[in-house]
Amino acid sequence: KETTGKDLAYDNKKGNCLACHAMPTMADAAQPGNSGPPLIAMSARFPDKTALRAQIWDATARNPATYMPPFGKHKILSEQEIDKVVDFVYGL
């Protein structure tokens, strides 16, 4: 089975989005974190999908004080994995 963006977002060794964010698809997930903003209405919050990708790639570029890991810059996720996570999150 091919790994999906949701798989990566939920994987605590990869995206681990639920460590900090609540999201509408989390009914099948453990208790989410609440230190980051909820991942809802993402296409409205990021009308430009490339801005969302940039945020996931390196959130420190926009906010040096963020505690969101720079998933691309630090090679936590590959380019392809980031694209999958962006597609998943953008649809929330």
DSSP file (Angstrom, degrees, kcal/mol; ACC not computed):
  #  RESIDUE AA STRUCTURE BP1 BP2  ACC     N-H-->O    O-->H-N    N-H-->O    O-->H-N    TCO  KAPPA ALPHA  PHI   PSI    X-CA   Y-CA   Z-CA
    1    1 A K              0   0    0      0, 0.0     2,-0.2     0, 0.0     3,-0.0   0.000 360.0 360.0 360.0 134.1    0.0    0.0    0.0
    2    2 A E        -     0   0    0      1,-0.1     2,-0.3     0, 0.0     0, 0.0  -0.513 360.0-110.8 -73.6 139.4    1.3    3.4   -0.9
    3    3 A T        -     0   0    0     -2,-0.2     2,-0.2     4,-0.1    -1,-0.1  -0.538  36.6-151.8 -71.5 131.0    1.8    5.8    2.0
    4    4 A T     >  -     0   0    0     -2,-0.3     4,-2.2     1,-0.1     5,-0.2  -0.510  27.9-106.8 -98.9 169.2   -0.7    8.7    1.9
    5    5 A G  H  > S+     0   0    0     79,-0.3     4,-2.6     1,-0.2     5,-0.2   0.872 123.1  52.6 -60.5 -37.8   -0.5   12.2    3.1
    6    6 A K  H  > S+     0   0    0      2,-0.2     4,-2.2     1,-0.2    -1,-0.2   0.922 106.7  52.6 -64.6 -43.7   -2.8   11.3    6.0
    7    7 A D  H  > S+     0   0    0      1,-0.2     4,-1.2     2,-0.2    -2,-0.2   0.935 113.3  44.2 -55.6 -47.1   -0.5    8.4    6.9
    8    8 A L  H  < S+     0   0    0     -4,-2.2     7,-1.7     1,-0.2     8,-1.0   0.899 111.3  52.9 -66.1 -42.1    2.5   10.7    7.0
    9    9 A A  H  < S+     0   0    0     -4,-2.6     8,-2.1     1,-0.2     9,-0.8   0.844 115.2  41.6 -63.0 -33.7    0.6   13.4    9.0
   10   10 A Y  H  < S+     0   0    0     -4,-2.2     2,-0.4     6,-0.2    -1,-0.2   0.649  90.1 103.6 -87.7 -16.7   -0.4   10.8   11.6
   11   11 A D    ><> -     0   0    0     -4,-1.2     3,-1.8    -3,-0.3     5,-1.3  -0.538  61.2-152.7 -74.8 119.1    2.9    9.0   11.8
   12   12 A N  T 3 5S+     0   0    0     -2,-0.4    -1,-0.2     1,-0.3    -4,-0.1   0.533  96.7  52.4 -73.3  -2.5    4.8   10.1   14.9
   13   13 A K  T 3 5S+     0   0    0     -5,-0.1    -1,-0.3    63,-0.0    -2,-0.1   0.382 123.3  23.2-105.0   0.5    8.1    9.4   13.2
   14   14 A K  T < 5S-     0   0    0     -3,-1.8    -5,-0.1    -6,-0.2    -6,-0.1   0.295 134.6  -7.7-126.2-106.2    7.3   11.5   10.2
   15   15 A G  T   5 -     0   0    0     -7,-1.7    -6,-0.2   -10,-0.1    -3,-0.1   0.928  64.3-177.2 -68.6 -46.4    4.7   14.4   10.1
   16   16 A N    > < +     0   0    0     -5,-1.3     3,-1.8    -8,-1.0     4,-0.4   0.828  16.5 160.2  51.7  37.5    3.3   13.9   13.5
   17   17 A C  G >>  +     0   0    0     -8,-2.1     4,-2.6     1,-0.3     3,-1.5   0.831  64.5  65.2 -57.6 -34.1    0.8   16.8   12.9
   18   18 A L  G 34 S+     0   0    0     -9,-0.8    15,-2.9     1,-0.3    -1,-0.3   0.637  83.2  75.8 -68.8 -12.7   -1.5   15.5   15.7
   19   19 A A  G <4 S+     0   0    0     -3,-1.8    16,-0.3    13,-0.2    -1,-0.3   0.833 120.8   7.8 -63.9 -29.9    1.2   16.2   18.3
   20   20 A C  T <4 S+     0   0    0     -3,-1.5    16,-3.0    -4,-0.4     2,-0.4   0.601 123.0  61.5-124.2 -20.9    0.3   19.9   18.0
   21   21 A H     <  -     0   0    0     -4,-2.6    12,-0.4    14,-0.2     2,-0.3  -0.891  58.6-145.4-121.5 141.7   -2.8   20.2   15.8
   22   22 A A        -     0   0    0     -2,-0.4    17,-3.3    14,-0.3     9,-0.0  -0.728  26.4-176.8 -88.6 151.3   -6.4   19.1   15.9
   23   23 A M    >   -     0   0    0     -2,-0.3     3,-1.8    15,-0.2    17,-0.1  -0.991  38.0-114.4-149.8 153.9   -7.9   18.2   12.5
   24   24 A P  T 3  S+     0   0    0      0, 0.0     3,-0.4     0, 0.0    16,-0.1   0.691 111.8  58.6 -65.2 -17.9  -11.4   17.2   11.4
   25   25 A T  T >  S+     0   0    0      1,-0.2     3,-0.8     2,-0.1    -3,-0.0   0.317  76.5 100.3 -90.5   9.4  -10.1   13.7   10.3
   26   26 A M  G X   +     0   0    0     -3,-1.8     3,-2.5     1,-0.2    -1,-0.2   0.324  40.4 105.2 -85.1   9.5   -8.9   12.8   13.7
   27   27 A A  G 3  S+     0   0    0     -3,-0.4    -1,-0.2     1,-0.3    -2,-0.1   0.819  88.2  45.3 -56.8 -28.7  -11.8   10.6   14.8
   28   28 A D  G <  S+     0   0    0     -3,-0.8    -1,-0.3     2,-0.0     2,-0.3   0.175 106.1  83.7 -98.5  17.5   -9.6    7.6   14.2
   29   29 A A  S <  S-     0   0    0     -3,-2.5    -3,-0.0     1,-0.1   -19,-0.0  -0.745  81.4-101.6-118.8 164.2   -6.6    9.2   16.0
   30   30 A A  S    S-     0   0    0     -2,-0.3    -1,-0.1     1,-0.2    -2,-0.0  -0.128  70.2 -51.7 -70.8 177.4   -5.4    9.5   19.6
   31   31 A Q        -     0   0    0      1,-0.1    -1,-0.2    -9,-0.0     2,-0.1  -0.320  66.2-137.2 -54.6 120.7   -5.8   12.7   21.5
   32   32 A P        -     0   0    0      0, 0.0   -13,-0.2     0, 0.0   -10,-0.2  -0.343  15.5-108.2 -78.8 163.2   -4.5   15.6   19.4
   33   33 A G        -     0   0    0    -15,-2.9   -13,-0.2   -12,-0.4   -14,-0.1  -0.354  16.1-157.2 -79.9 168.6   -2.3   18.4   20.7
   34   34 A N        +     0   0    0    -15,-0.3   -13,-0.1   -13,-0.1   -14,-0.1   0.152  67.9  95.8-134.0  18.9   -3.6   21.9   21.0
   35   35 A S  S    S+     0   0    0    -16,-0.3   -14,-0.2     2,-0.1   -15,-0.1   0.721  84.8  52.0 -83.6 -20.5   -0.4   24.0   20.9
   36   36 A G  S    S-     0   0    0    -16,-3.0   -14,-0.3     1,-0.1     3,-0.1  -0.716 103.6 -86.1-107.1 164.1   -0.8   24.7   17.1
   37   37 A P        -     0   0    0      0, 0.0    -1,-0.1     0, 0.0    -2,-0.1  -0.340  53.7 -94.6 -66.3 149.6   -3.8   26.0   15.3
   38   38 A P        -     0   0    0      0, 0.0     2,-1.6     0, 0.0   -15,-0.2  -0.372  33.1-122.5 -63.1 143.3   -6.4   23.5   14.3
   39   39 A L        +     0   0    0    -17,-3.3     2,-0.3    -3,-0.1     3,-0.1  -0.615  65.2 127.3 -90.9  78.9   -6.0   22.3   10.7
   40   40 A I        +     0   0    0     -2,-1.6     5,-0.1     1,-0.2    52,-0.1  -0.948  64.7  11.6-132.2 152.4   -9.4   23.3    9.4
   41   41 A A  S >> S+     0   0    0     51,-1.6     4,-2.1    -2,-0.3     3,-0.6   0.872  73.7 162.8  50.4  43.2  -10.4   25.4    6.3
   42   42 A M  H 3>  +     0   0    0     47,-0.3     4,-2.6     1,-0.3    48,-0.1   0.842  66.6  55.3 -66.5 -35.1   -6.8   25.2    5.1
   43   43 A S  H 34 S+     0   0    0     47,-0.5    -1,-0.3     1,-0.2    48,-0.1   0.799 111.0  47.1 -69.2 -25.1   -7.6   26.2    1.5
   44   44 A A  H <4 S+     0   0    0     -3,-0.6    -2,-0.2     1,-0.1    -1,-0.2   0.859 115.2  44.9 -77.9 -37.7   -9.3   29.4    2.9
   45   45 A R  H  < S+     0   0    0     -4,-2.1    -2,-0.2     1,-0.3    -3,-0.2   0.810 127.6  29.8 -74.3 -30.3   -6.4   30.1    5.2
   46   46 A F     <  +     0   0    0     -4,-2.6    -1,-0.3    -5,-0.2     6,-0.2  -0.661  66.1 169.9-128.5  74.4   -3.8   29.4    2.5
   47   47 A P  S    S+     0   0    0      0, 0.0     2,-0.8     0, 0.0    -1,-0.1   0.821  74.8  63.5 -57.3 -29.2   -5.5   30.3   -0.8
   48   48 A D  S >> S-     0   0    0      1,-0.2     3,-1.6    -3,-0.1     4,-1.1  -0.859  76.2-159.1 -96.9 107.4   -2.0   29.9   -2.4
   49   49 A K  H 3> S+     0   0    0     -2,-0.8     4,-2.2     1,-0.3    -1,-0.2   0.786  89.7  63.4 -58.7 -28.7   -1.1   26.2   -1.9
   50   50 A T  H 3> S+     0   0    0      1,-0.2     4,-2.3     2,-0.2    -1,-0.3   0.813  98.0  56.3 -67.3 -27.9    2.6   27.1   -2.4
   51   51 A A  H <> S+     0   0    0     -3,-1.6     4,-1.9     2,-0.2    -1,-0.2   0.882 107.1  48.8 -69.0 -38.0    2.4   29.2    0.8
   52   52 A L  H  X S+     0   0    0     -4,-1.1     4,-2.2     2,-0.2    -2,-0.2   0.912 111.0  50.1 -65.6 -42.0    1.1   26.2    2.7
   53   53 A R  H  X S+     0   0    0     -4,-2.2     4,-3.0     1,-0.2    -2,-0.2   0.918 109.5  51.0 -61.9 -42.6    4.0   24.1    1.3
   54   54 A A  H  X S+     0   0    0     -4,-2.3     4,-2.7     1,-0.2    -1,-0.2   0.882 108.4  52.8 -61.9 -37.8    6.5   26.7    2.3
   55   55 A Q  H  < S+     0   0    0     -4,-1.9     4,-0.3     2,-0.2    -1,-0.2   0.909 114.0  41.4 -64.3 -42.9    5.1   26.7    5.8
   56   56 A I  H  < S+     0   0    0     -4,-2.2    15,-1.1     2,-0.2    16,-0.5   0.884 113.9  53.5 -72.1 -38.8    5.5   22.9    6.1
   57   57 A W  H  < S-     0   0    0     -4,-3.0    16,-1.9     1,-0.2    15,-1.6   0.942 137.4 -11.1 -60.6 -49.4    8.9   23.0    4.4
   58   58 A D    ><  +     0   0    0     -4,-2.7     3,-1.5    -5,-0.2     4,-0.5  -0.603  57.8 178.1-157.9  88.3   10.3   25.6    6.8
   59   59 A A  G >> S+     0   0    0     10,-0.3     4,-2.1    -4,-0.3     3,-0.7   0.722  80.4  71.6 -65.2 -21.1    8.0   27.5    9.2
   60   60 A T  G 34 S+     0   0    0      1,-0.2    -1,-0.3     2,-0.2    -5,-0.1   0.719  84.8  67.6 -69.6 -19.0   11.0   29.3   10.7
   61   61 A A  G <4 S+     0   0    0     -3,-1.5    -1,-0.2    -7,-0.2    -2,-0.2   0.871 111.9  31.7 -66.0 -35.7   11.3   31.3    7.5
   62   62 A R  T <4 S+     0   0    0     -3,-0.7    -2,-0.2    -4,-0.5    -1,-0.2   0.788 139.3  18.3 -89.6 -33.2    8.0   33.1    8.3
   63   63 A N    ><  -     0   0    0     -4,-2.1     3,-2.1     1,-0.1    -1,-0.3  -0.806  61.4-168.0-143.5  96.4    8.3   33.0   12.1
   64   64 A P  T 3  S+     0   0    0      0, 0.0    -4,-0.1     0, 0.0    -1,-0.1   0.726  90.1  55.9 -58.9 -21.4   11.8   32.4   13.5
   65   65 A A  T 3  S+     0   0    0     -5,-0.0    -5,-0.1     2,-0.0     0, 0.0   0.423  81.2 120.6 -91.7   1.3   10.3   31.8   17.0
   66   66 A T    <   -     0   0    0     -3,-2.1    -6,-0.0    -7,-0.2    -3,-0.0  -0.234  55.6-151.0 -64.3 153.4    8.0   29.0   15.9
   67   67 A Y        +     0   0    0      2,-0.1    -1,-0.1    -8,-0.0    -7,-0.0   0.320  62.0 115.9-104.0   5.9    8.2   25.6   17.4
   68   68 A M  S    S-     0   0    0      1,-0.1    -8,-0.2    -9,-0.0    -9,-0.1  -0.618  74.3-115.4 -72.8 127.2    7.0   23.9   14.2
   69   69 A P        -     0   0    0      0, 0.0     2,-1.6     0, 0.0   -10,-0.3  -0.326  18.3-118.5 -63.0 143.9    9.8   21.7   12.9
   70   70 A P     >  -     0   0    0      0, 0.0     4,-2.6     0, 0.0     6,-0.4  -0.648  36.4-173.3 -80.8  86.4   11.2   22.7    9.5
   71   71 A F  T  4>S+     0   0    0     -2,-1.6     6,-2.2   -15,-1.1     5,-1.8   0.802  77.3  31.6 -59.0 -37.0   10.1   19.4    7.9
   72   72 A G  T >45S+     0   0    0    -15,-1.6     3,-1.8   -16,-0.5    -1,-0.2   0.917 116.8  53.3 -85.6 -48.8   11.8   19.9    4.5
   73   73 A K  T 345S+     0   0    0    -16,-1.9    -2,-0.2     1,-0.3    -1,-0.1   0.852 116.9  39.8 -55.9 -37.9   14.8   22.0    5.6
   74   74 A H  T 3<5S-     0   0    0     -4,-2.6    -1,-0.3   -17,-0.3    -2,-0.2   0.289 112.2-119.6 -96.6   9.5   15.8   19.4    8.2
   75   75 A K  T < 5S+     0   0    0     -3,-1.8    -3,-0.2     2,-0.2    -4,-0.1   0.816  70.3 136.7  57.6  34.6   15.0   16.5    5.9
   76   76 A I  S   <S+     0   0    0     -5,-1.8     2,-0.4    -6,-0.4    -4,-0.2   0.871  78.7  24.8 -71.9 -39.1   12.3   15.1    8.3
   77   77 A L  S    S-     0   0    0     -6,-2.2    -1,-0.2   -20,-0.1    -2,-0.2  -0.948  87.3-123.5-123.3 146.1   10.2   14.6    5.2
   78   78 A S     >  -     0   0    0     -2,-0.4     4,-2.7    -3,-0.1     5,-0.2  -0.292  35.9 -99.5 -76.4 170.4   11.3   14.1    1.6
   79   79 A E  H  > S+     0   0    0      1,-0.2     4,-2.2     2,-0.2     5,-0.1   0.924 126.3  47.8 -55.2 -46.1   10.0   16.4   -1.2
   80   80 A Q  H  > S+     0   0    0      1,-0.2     4,-1.9     2,-0.2    -1,-0.2   0.885 111.2  50.2 -66.2 -39.6    7.5   13.7   -2.2
   81   81 A E  H  > S+     0   0    0      2,-0.2     4,-2.5     1,-0.2    -1,-0.2   0.910 109.6  51.0 -66.0 -41.1    6.3   13.2    1.4
   82   82 A I  H  X S+     0   0    0     -4,-2.7     4,-3.0     1,-0.2     5,-0.2   0.920 108.1  52.7 -61.7 -42.8    5.9   17.0    1.8
   83   83 A D  H  X S+     0   0    0     -4,-2.2     4,-2.3     1,-0.2    -1,-0.2   0.901 110.4  48.1 -59.2 -40.6    3.8   17.1   -1.4
   84   84 A K  H  X S+     0   0    0     -4,-1.9     4,-2.2     2,-0.2   -79,-0.3   0.913 113.0  47.1 -66.6 -43.0    1.5   14.4    0.0
   85   85 A V  H  X S+     0   0    0     -4,-2.5     4,-3.2     2,-0.2     5,-0.3   0.917 111.6  51.5 -64.9 -42.6    1.1   16.1    3.4
   86   86 A V  H  X S+     0   0    0     -4,-3.0     4,-2.9     1,-0.2     5,-0.2   0.935 110.1  49.0 -60.3 -46.2    0.4   19.4    1.7
   87   87 A D  H  X S+     0   0    0     -4,-2.3     4,-1.0    -5,-0.2    -1,-0.2   0.914 115.1  44.9 -60.2 -42.8   -2.3   17.8   -0.5
   88   88 A F  H >< S+     0   0    0     -4,-2.2     3,-0.6     2,-0.2     4,-0.3   0.960 117.0  43.1 -64.8 -51.8   -3.9   16.1    2.6
   89   89 A V  H >< S+     0   0    0     -4,-3.2     3,-1.7     1,-0.2   -47,-0.3   0.874 108.7  58.8 -65.0 -37.9   -3.7   19.2    4.8
   90   90 A Y  H 3< S+     0   0    0     -4,-2.9   -47,-0.5    -5,-0.3    -1,-0.2   0.804 102.3  55.7 -62.0 -28.8   -4.9   21.5    2.0
   91   91 A G  T <<        0   0    0     -4,-1.0    -1,-0.3    -3,-0.6    -2,-0.2   0.510 360.0 360.0 -81.7  -4.2   -8.1   19.4    1.7
   92   92 A L    <         0   0    0     -3,-1.7   -51,-1.6    -4,-0.3    -1,-0.2   0.478 360.0 360.0 -81.0 360.0   -8.9   19.9    5.4
